Amino acid sequence: MSPRKAAALRAGDRSLREHLIVTAERMISERGTAGLTVRAIAREAGVADGVLYNHFADKEELLAHALWARVEAVGRTLPPLPEPGDATVEANLRVYVEHGLILHNGFLPALAGLLAHPEVLARFAALSGGGEDWRDRLARYLRAERDLGRLAPGARVEAATSMIVGVCHEAVLSVLLQGEGLARRTSPEAVDDLVATVLDGIAPR
């Protein structure tokens, strides 16, 4: 191992491949992916530019792994999602909304710089293995609560899921489209209003 590689790994015992992924993930969390170059990642990692190609086929593969690492890093900060039948549906939905807002705020800004790079997004999607994501968990939770009788028998859970997901997207995308940084924090009152609207609707009784 060259002195430069050794210096890059001095702080821990992870492999150079892992070090490069961690470095790229940290850079994504701090500045997004726009303009993120191989040279910038290599300099930050403390290695020569060509070292990246010893461990990844190209920059797109590294970025896909870094994005996945970002998802996992954000996920580790989140509390567990409630199970059907626990507490109240209202309280549980509040947790799901807050979970989704944190997840989107932590991850969507990283995707903004990759909209013109579908190959990175395709490789990122492949890393997930098609597993159940937050949206799937939310829809499954609402269906289970309907089956338990804690929601109306005819409750349109897919529409309710789309409403909640849309609010989480909007909190981030509306800011990104204005050329700003991270999303503004959604107030607890706004979360309460969303949950109440999902559960009660807006038509007169």
Residue pairs with C-beta under 8 A, 6 or more apart in sequence:
1 9
2 48
4 46
4 47
4 48
5 16
5 47
5 51
7 46
8 16
8 19
8 45
8 46
8 47
9 16
9 19
12 19
14 22
16 47
16 51
16 55
17 55
17 56
19 45
20 41
20 45
20 47
20 51
20 52
20 55
20 56
20 62
21 62
21 65
21 66
21 69
22 69
23 41
23 44
23 45
24 36
24 41
24 45
24 62
24 63
24 65
24 66
24 69
25 66
25 67
25 69
25 70
25 73
26 44
27 36
27 40
27 41
27 44
27 66
28 36
28 63
28 66
28 67
28 70
28 110
29 70
29 73
29 106
29 110
32 109
32 110
32 112
32 113
33 63
33 67
33 110
33 111
33 112
33 113
33 114
34 112
34 113
35 113
36 63
36 113
37 59
38 49
38 52
38 59
39 49
41 52
41 59
41 62
42 48
42 49
42 51
42 52
45 51
52 59
52 62
55 62
56 62
56 65
60 117
60 119
60 120
60 123
61 123
63 114
63 117
63 120
63 124
64 120
64 123
64 124
64 126
64 127
65 127
67 110
67 111
67 114
67 120
67 124
68 124
68 127
68 128
70 106
70 107
70 110
71 107
73 106
74 102
74 103
74 106
74 107
75 103
77 102
77 106
78 99
78 102
78 103
79 95
79 99
81 95
81 96
81 99
81 134
81 137
81 141
82 91
82 92
82 95
82 96
82 141
83 141
84 141
84 144
84 145
84 147
84 148
84 150
85 144
85 145
85 148
85 150
86 92
89 145
89 150
89 151
89 199
90 195
90 196
90 199
92 141
92 145
93 164
93 195
93 198
93 199
94 191
94 192
94 195
96 134
96 137
96 138
96 141
96 164
97 164
97 167
97 168
97 191
97 194
97 195
98 191
99 134
100 134
100 138
100 164
100 165
100 168
101 167
101 168
101 171
101 183
101 186
101 191
103 134
103 168
104 168
104 169
104 171
104 172
104 183
105 171
105 172
105 182
105 183
108 169
108 172
108 173
108 176
108 183
109 172
109 176
109 181
109 182
109 183
111 121
112 176
114 120
114 121
132 140
135 161
135 165
138 161
138 164
138 165
139 157
139 158
139 161
142 151
142 155
142 157
142 160
142 161
143 157
145 151
146 152
146 153
146 155
146 157
151 157
160 198
163 194
163 197
163 198
164 194
164 198
167 186
167 194
171 183
171 184
171 186
172 182
172 183
174 183
175 181
175 182
175 183
175 184
176 183
